[in-house]
């Protein structure tokens, strides 16, 4: 009987030189489970395939207010060219001071994103918070004809 207590004349117990690895294995298994659960949560790379916007356009207001940022970074309000520092005052005159009027902001696609944000900040500082971004409408990708089929005779 290995490792058992023996009755002998001496009260000395015999030392057991075998290592008990059961607690070590238990700790390793717990750590393994913790890392298996935590590893997927630590990933930063998120791959997303965003869908195209195919929402139906809203009804156009009777008199929409368009602010246009041209490729040369000049601003137009309707058909008139306006300086950036006069944009808020000109909008107040056009809307009658109604800051709840939706402003439609459009920009040339070559305009830097930072310059576009500067115009949005000017509008926000003037109190116009309802800003609609204008872009070209496109059909869903599935409904577009194939380029090869369109060029075939």
Buried (B, 14 or more C-beta within 10 A) or exposed (E): EEEEEEEEEEEEEEEEEEEEEEEEEEEEEEEEEEEEEEEEEEEEEEEEEEEEEEEEEEEEEEEEBBBBBBEEBEBBBBEEEBEEEEBBEBBBEBBEEEBEBBBBBBBEEEBEEEEBEBBBEBBEEBEBEEBBEEEEEEEEEEEEEEEEEEEEE
